[in-house]
Amino acid sequence: MEVKTEAVSQLEYNSLREPLIIPEYGRHLQKLIDQVTEIKDKEERNKAAKYVISVMGSLNPHLRDVPDFQHKLWDQLFIMSDFKLDVDSPYPIPSREVLNQRPEILNYPQNFPKYRFYGNNITYMIDVAMKWEEGDLKSALILVIANHMKKCYLSWNKETVEDEVIFQHLLELSDGKINLFKTNEELSNSHNLMKVNKKVSNKSQFNSGNKNTNSKNHKKKTNNNNTKNHKRN
């Protein structure tokens, strides 16, 4: 009875254990690194650290000889030792400050544009056009942008649209710097642009229809072959 009581008293509960720094390696490896950290002789500590690296690499044997992967293992070794391990590393030793450093905030695109049906790419194209020098190339680019805006508008509206509406939107999106009202330019016919949109949608439907037809034909052939083999047997 005393032996059983003593054995129970030696049990460790997860609630009493320290949390694992990198749980993927397990608690046994974490304890091994803690023991290596407490070794007083630096030469022995270096040998033990290399042994721990080999154990960590054995979990991914196809990657353990890759230089980048070796660098990652050494970084993880120092992280799991809570940066207390003093050994000679073949790579720069990471620091706690660098690990906890937050990345810079990304500049996300405009989330709520005034005319969503044009998309963010139109805004980028307009910004590029405004930076170009005056000339035929810039005029041609602006006309291409306006026609693309008209096509996007028709995809969303499904009806005809006057060129003046597109000119007004372009004027607003360019902060008044691109004004096609002053020119005699005319955009492509709405009917022709709608034909292009229909062709694109028909192609996508045709491709999806072919996939479904091919899958159905494959299933029919498989069922027929299974039926023939069953009759032969």
SVG drawing of the C-alpha trace seen along z (x, -y; Angstrom):
<svg xmlns="http://www.w3.org/2000/svg" viewBox="-31 -71 66 87">
<polyline fill="none" stroke="black" stroke-width="0.4" points="0.0,0.0 2.9,-2.4 4.5,-1.6 1.3,-2.5 1.0,-5.7 4.6,-6.7 4.1,-5.9 1.0,-8.1 2.8,-11.0 5.5,-10.9 3.0,-11.5 3.1,-14.8 -0.2,-16.4 -0.4,-18.6 -1.9,-21.4 1.3,-21.5 3.8,-21.3 5.3,-24.3 3.8,-25.1 5.7,-23.9 7.4,-26.6 7.1,-24.6 4.6,-21.8 5.4,-20.0 8.7,-18.6 7.1,-17.2 8.0,-17.4 10.8,-14.9 12.8,-17.0 12.0,-20.1 13.4,-18.4 16.5,-17.4 17.2,-21.0 16.7,-22.1 19.3,-19.6 21.7,-20.7 21.3,-24.3 22.4,-23.4 25.6,-21.7 28.5,-23.7 31.3,-22.7 30.9,-24.6 32.6,-21.9 30.2,-19.3 27.4,-21.7 28.3,-22.2 28.4,-18.4 25.0,-18.0 23.5,-20.8 24.6,-19.2 23.1,-15.9 19.8,-17.7 19.9,-19.2 20.3,-15.7 17.3,-14.5 15.2,-17.4 16.3,-16.8 15.3,-13.1 11.7,-14.2 12.1,-15.5 14.9,-13.3 14.3,-14.5 15.1,-18.1 17.8,-17.7 20.7,-18.2 19.2,-21.3 21.2,-24.4 18.0,-26.6 16.4,-23.9 19.5,-23.5 19.3,-27.3 15.7,-26.9 16.6,-24.0 19.2,-26.1 16.9,-29.0 14.2,-26.7 16.8,-25.3 17.6,-28.7 13.9,-29.6 13.0,-26.4 15.8,-27.1 14.2,-30.5 17.4,-32.1 19.4,-30.8 21.5,-28.3 25.1,-29.4 26.7,-27.4 28.6,-28.0 26.1,-28.2 27.0,-28.0 24.3,-30.7 23.5,-34.1 21.8,-33.6 18.3,-35.0 17.2,-37.4 14.0,-37.7 13.5,-41.3 13.6,-40.2 11.3,-37.3 8.7,-39.5 9.0,-42.3 5.7,-43.1 5.6,-43.3 4.9,-46.7 1.2,-47.4 0.4,-46.7 -1.2,-49.3 -4.5,-47.7 -6.3,-48.8 -9.3,-51.0 -12.1,-49.0 -15.0,-51.2 -14.5,-52.7 -17.2,-55.1 -17.8,-53.0 -17.2,-49.4 -18.1,-47.9 -14.9,-49.4 -12.6,-47.7 -9.3,-48.9 -7.3,-48.2 -9.0,-51.1 -7.8,-53.5 -4.3,-52.3 -4.5,-52.7 -5.8,-56.2 -3.0,-57.1 -0.5,-55.8 -2.1,-57.7 -2.0,-61.0 1.8,-60.6 2.5,-60.3 3.5,-63.2 1.0,-64.8 0.9,-63.1 -0.7,-60.5 0.3,-57.6 -1.4,-59.2 -4.5,-60.0 -4.6,-56.4 -4.2,-55.1 -7.0,-57.3 -9.3,-56.1 -8.5,-52.5 -9.3,-53.2 -12.6,-54.8 -13.7,-51.9 -12.7,-49.4 -14.8,-51.4 -17.7,-51.3 -17.4,-47.5 -17.2,-47.1 -20.3,-49.3 -22.2,-47.2 -21.2,-44.0 -22.8,-45.4 -25.7,-47.3 -26.6,-45.0 -28.1,-48.0 -26.8,-50.7 -24.9,-53.6 -24.2,-57.1 -20.5,-58.1 -21.1,-61.2 -21.7,-59.0 -18.3,-57.3 -16.7,-60.7 -18.1,-62.1 -17.0,-59.0 -13.5,-59.3 -13.4,-63.0 -14.3,-62.2 -11.8,-59.3 -9.0,-61.4 -9.8,-64.4 -10.7,-66.5 -7.4,-65.9 -8.8,-63.8 -11.6,-65.5 -12.9,-63.8 -15.8,-66.3 -13.4,-68.7 -12.5,-66.2 -14.5,-64.8 -13.7,-61.2 -16.4,-58.6 -16.2,-55.3 -17.0,-51.8 -20.6,-51.0 -22.4,-49.5 -23.8,-46.7 -20.4,-45.6 -19.0,-45.7 -22.0,-43.7 -21.2,-41.1 -17.7,-40.8 -19.0,-40.3 -21.4,-37.6 -18.6,-35.8 -16.6,-35.7 -19.5,-34.4 -20.4,-31.8 -16.8,-30.5 -16.8,-30.0 -20.1,-28.2 -18.9,-26.1 -15.8,-25.0 -17.7,-24.1 -20.3,-22.2 -17.5,-20.2 -16.1,-19.2 -19.5,-18.0 -20.1,-16.2 -16.7,-14.5 -17.3,-13.4 -20.7,-12.0 -19.3,-10.1 -16.5,-8.7 -19.0,-7.5 -21.2,-5.9 -18.1,-4.1 -17.1,-2.8 -20.6,-1.6 -20.9,0.2 -17.5,1.9 -18.5,3.0 -21.8,4.5 -20.0,6.4 -17.4,7.8 -20.2,8.9 -22.1,10.7 -18.9,12.5 -18.3,13.7"/>
</svg>
